[in-house]
Amino acid sequence: MYDEYFRLQKENGEVKEEINYPVYFRNENEFNLPEEGESVNVWATNLSQSINPGWVILLTPLIVAFFTWLRGKKKEPSTPAKIAYGLFISALSALVMVAAAKAGQTVPRK
């Protein structure tokens, strides 16, 4: 048995009751649980954590080249303007999370 923080409840050092579902399924509605022996595909979190650094490594040379090109045309924006553009793009990136939440159909339950 688990409390609202998913901590295993014990009484006199013994586990009260144990549900053998992995932690991943403890928030799931009982109608959405997989059948016994059914395979389940889950996303490895370490893959998600490598996406952002990958984009930084891939896009930094392109951004530097773009601003160098603008400097050559005497149209390079000021540093505060560059920061404002970056903040705007970061704010737009929240829309990716909105789309992911809708795609995962978790919006009505949260």
C-alpha positions in Angstrom: 0.0 0.0 0.0 1.3 3.4 -0.9 0.5 6.9 0.4 -0.1 10.0 -1.8 3.7 10.4 -2.2 4.1 6.8 -3.4 6.0 5.7 -0.4 5.6 2.1 0.7 3.6 1.8 3.9 5.0 -0.4 6.6 3.6 -1.6 9.9 6.2 -2.9 12.4 8.8 -3.1 9.6 6.5 -5.2 7.4 5.0 -4.0 4.2 1.2 -3.7 4.7 0.2 -4.6 1.1 2.2 -4.7 -2.1 0.9 -4.0 -5.6 3.4 -5.4 -8.1 2.9 -2.8 -10.8 5.9 -0.7 -11.6 5.9 2.9 -10.4 5.0 4.0 -13.9 1.5 2.5 -13.6 0.6 3.6 -10.1 -1.1 6.8 -11.4 -3.0 5.0 -14.1 -6.7 4.3 -14.1 -7.4 0.6 -13.6 -9.1 0.5 -17.1 -5.9 1.7 -18.7 -3.6 -0.9 -17.0 -2.0 -3.4 -19.4 -3.2 -7.0 -19.3 -1.0 -9.6 -17.6 1.9 -10.4 -19.9 1.1 -7.6 -22.3 4.1 -5.7 -23.6 4.3 -2.0 -22.9 6.4 0.6 -24.8 7.8 3.4 -22.6 10.1 6.2 -23.4 13.6 6.2 -21.8 14.0 9.4 -19.9 17.7 9.6 -20.7 16.8 10.0 -24.4 14.6 13.1 -23.6 17.4 14.6 -21.5 19.8 14.5 -24.4 17.5 16.3 -26.9 18.1 19.9 -25.5 22.0 19.6 -25.5 21.8 18.1 -28.9 19.9 21.0 -30.3 22.3 23.5 -28.6 25.3 21.7 -30.2 23.7 21.5 -33.6 22.2 25.0 -33.8 24.9 27.1 -32.2 27.1 27.2 -35.3 24.1 28.1 -37.4 23.0 31.0 -35.2 26.6 32.3 -35.0 26.9 32.1 -38.8 23.5 33.9 -39.1 24.6 36.8 -36.9 28.0 37.0 -38.6 26.1 37.3 -41.9 23.9 40.0 -40.5 27.0 41.9 -39.1 28.4 41.8 -42.6 25.2 43.5 -43.9 25.3 46.0 -41.0 22.0 44.7 -39.7 23.1 42.8 -36.6 20.6 43.3 -33.7 21.8 44.6 -30.4 22.6 42.1 -27.6 19.4 43.0 -25.7 17.4 42.4 -28.9 19.1 39.0 -29.3 18.2 38.2 -25.7 14.6 39.2 -26.3 14.4 37.0 -29.4 15.8 34.1 -27.3 13.2 34.6 -24.6 10.4 34.8 -27.2 11.6 31.5 -28.8 11.8 29.9 -25.3 8.2 31.0 -24.6 7.1 29.5 -27.8 8.7 26.2 -26.9 6.1 25.8 -24.2 3.6 25.2 -27.0 5.6 22.0 -27.7 4.6 20.8 -24.2 1.0 21.8 -24.8 1.0 19.7 -27.9 2.6 16.8 -26.1 0.1 16.9 -23.3 -2.8 16.9 -25.8 -1.2 14.1 -27.8 -0.8 12.1 -24.6 -4.5 12.7 -23.8 -3.6 13.7 -20.2 -5.0 17.2 -20.3 -8.6 16.3 -19.0 -7.2 14.2 -16.1 -4.8 16.7 -14.7 
